[in-house]
Amino acid sequence: MVVPVEHAGDTSVRPPADTELHRRLVYGDESALTEAYEAYGGLVRRVAVRVTRSPGAAEDVAQEVFTHLWSRPYAFDADRGTLRTWLSMLAHRRAVDWVRGEARHRKAAGADDLALQAIPEPGPGPDETVVDRERALLLHSALAELPQTQREVVHLAYFGGRSYRQAAVELGIPEGTAKTRLRTALRTLADSLADPPDPALDRGA
């Protein structure tokens, strides 16, 4: 089902009667969805823009709202309020979800950047100490132990300077997959590079 976009939210369109429109939606009448979108699409997008501050996100929210109306018409109860009010509330709720999702995404991206920065620089240099060289060797050994799919993302993100989104494009995989592989690899590397416990401490020396 594709929500129509032409003339959406035209203020000259007279809102249809909720009860009759709801009945037609329940029976799967696509023209009823078109009428609802023409009558309330603009309102839904305005509500979403106020919350998200993003016209693009507002369009996505509108698609979600009317897809929900089409797939779950029983969720609207004409006895408890108007369709206009119900769609406005649903748009606000979906827009808030979008904002929260973006906040989580930015926080996760920042955590990934910090994790990458925590990995020691690869390869020993002429002025590095023995400890630095050993940790560099440990890093390469730990990288070699990673599954190839995770190793590819780490090499692009760490050695190639790509974000996980750019790595996803280069590898031809979904962004979520690239992000998950990178996070898993970073956790594995962090565990592998952690300082081992001192045996003397274990013996209580």
C-alpha positions in Angstrom: 0.0 0.0 0.0 1.4 3.4 -1.0 0.0 6.5 0.6 -0.9 9.1 -2.0 1.0 12.3 -1.9 -0.7 14.5 -4.5 -2.5 17.5 -3.0 -2.1 16.1 0.5 -3.5 18.3 3.2 -5.4 20.7 0.8 -7.3 23.0 3.2 -10.0 23.2 0.5 -10.8 19.6 1.0 -13.8 19.1 3.3 -13.1 16.5 6.0 -15.2 13.4 5.4 -17.6 12.1 8.0 -15.6 10.0 10.4 -18.1 7.2 10.9 -18.6 6.6 7.2 -14.9 6.9 6.4 -14.0 4.5 9.2 -16.5 2.0 7.9 -15.0 2.2 4.4 -11.5 1.8 5.8 -12.5 -1.3 7.7 -13.8 -2.8 4.5 -10.5 -2.0 2.7 -11.7 0.8 0.5 -8.5 2.5 -0.8 -10.4 5.6 -1.9 -11.2 6.2 1.8 -7.5 6.3 2.6 -7.0 8.8 -0.2 -9.8 11.0 1.2 -8.3 10.8 4.7 -4.9 11.8 3.4 -6.2 14.7 1.3 -8.2 16.0 4.3 -5.6 15.4 7.1 -2.2 14.8 5.4 -1.2 18.5 5.8 -2.2 18.6 9.4 -0.2 15.4 10.2 2.9 16.8 8.5 2.6 20.1 10.3 2.4 18.4 13.6 5.4 16.2 12.7 7.5 19.2 11.5 6.9 21.1 14.8 8.3 18.1 16.7 11.1 16.9 14.4 12.1 20.2 12.8 12.7 18.2 9.7 10.4 18.2 6.6 11.9 15.0 5.4 11.2 13.3 8.8 7.7 14.8 8.7 7.0 13.1 5.4 8.2 9.8 6.8 6.0 10.3 9.9 3.0 11.0 7.7 3.6 7.8 5.7 3.8 5.8 9.0 0.6 7.4 10.3 -1.5 6.7 7.3 0.0 3.3 6.8 -1.1 2.6 10.4 -4.6 3.9 9.7 -4.8 1.7 6.6 -3.4 -1.5 8.2 -5.2 -1.0 11.6 -8.4 0.9 11.1 -9.9 -0.7 14.2 -7.4 1.3 16.3 -9.5 4.4 15.7 -12.7 4.7 17.8 -15.1 7.3 16.4 -17.0 7.2 19.7 -14.0 8.5 21.6 -13.0 11.5 19.4 -12.6 12.7 15.9 -10.3 11.2 13.3 -8.6 14.6 13.0 -7.7 14.5 16.7 -6.6 10.9 16.6 -4.3 11.4 13.6 -2.8 14.5 15.3 -2.0 12.5 18.4 -0.6 9.6 16.4 1.6 12.0 14.4 2.9 13.6 17.5 3.7 10.2 19.1 5.5 9.0 16.0 7.4 12.3 15.7 8.6 12.0 19.3 9.7 8.5 18.6 11.7 9.7 15.6 13.4 12.4 17.7 14.3 9.9 20.4 15.6 7.5 17.8 17.8 10.2 16.3 19.1 11.0 19.8 20.0 7.4 20.5 21.6 7.1 17.1 23.9 10.2 17.7 24.8 8.8 21.2 25.7 5.4 19.8 27.7 7.0 17.0 29.6 9.0 19.5 30.3 5.9 21.6 31.6 4.1 18.5 34.0 7.0 17.8 35.3 6.9 21.4 35.8 3.2 21.1 37.8 3.6 17.9 39.9 6.2 19.5 40.7 3.9 22.4 42.4 1.3 20.2 46.2 1.9 20.1 47.8 3.1 16.9 48.7 0.2 14.6 52.2 -0.7 13.6 55.4 0.0 15.6 57.4 3.2 14.9 61.1 3.7 15.4 60.6 5.6 18.7 58.0 3.3 20.2 58.8 1.5 23.4 58.8 -2.3 23.7 55.4 -2.2 25.4 54.0 -0.2 22.4 55.4 -2.7 20.0 53.9 -5.6 22.0 50.5 -4.0 22.1 50.6 -3.3 18.4 51.4 -7.0 17.8 48.6 -7.9 20.1 46.2 -5.7 18.1 47.2 -7.3 14.8 46.8 -10.8 16.4 43.4 -9.8 17.8 42.3 -8.5 14.4 43.4 -11.7 12.8 41.2 -13.7 15.2 38.1 -11.7 14.2 35.6 -13.2 11.7 36.2 -11.8 8.2 32.9 -9.9 8.2 33.9 -8.0 11.3 37.5 -7.5 10.2 36.4 -5.9 7.0 34.3 -3.2 8.9 37.1 -2.5 11.4 39.7 -2.1 8.6 37.5 0.4 6.8 36.5 2.3 10.0 39.8 2.2 11.8 42.5 2.0 9.0 40.4 3.6 6.3 38.8 6.4 8.3 35.2 5.5 7.2 32.1 5.9 9.3 30.1 2.7 9.7 27.6 4.2 7.2 30.3 4.6 4.6 31.6 1.1 5.4 28.1 -0.2 4.8 28.0 1.4 1.4 31.4 0.0 0.4 30.6 -3.5 1.6 27.1 -3.5 0.2 25.4 -4.3 3.5 22.7 -2.6 5.6 23.9 0.2 7.9 22.5 -1.7 10.9 24.6 -4.7 10.0 27.7 -2.7 9.6 27.1 -1.0 13.0 26.5 -4.3 14.8 29.6 -5.9 13.3 31.7 -2.9 14.3 30.4 -2.8 17.8 30.9 -6.5 18.3 34.5 -6.3 16.9 35.4 -3.4 19.1 34.1 -5.2 22.2 36.2 -8.3 21.2 39.3 -6.2 20.6 38.9 -4.4 23.9 38.7 -7.7 25.7 41.7 -9.0 23.9 43.8 -5.9 24.5 42.9 -5.6 28.2 45.8 -5.9 30.6 45.9 -9.5 31.9 45.6 -10.0 35.7 48.8 -10.2 37.6 49.4 -13.8 38.7 51.1 -12.5 41.9 47.8 -10.7 42.8 45.9 -13.9 42.2 48.2 -15.7 44.7 47.7 -12.9 47.2 51.4 -12.0 47.1 
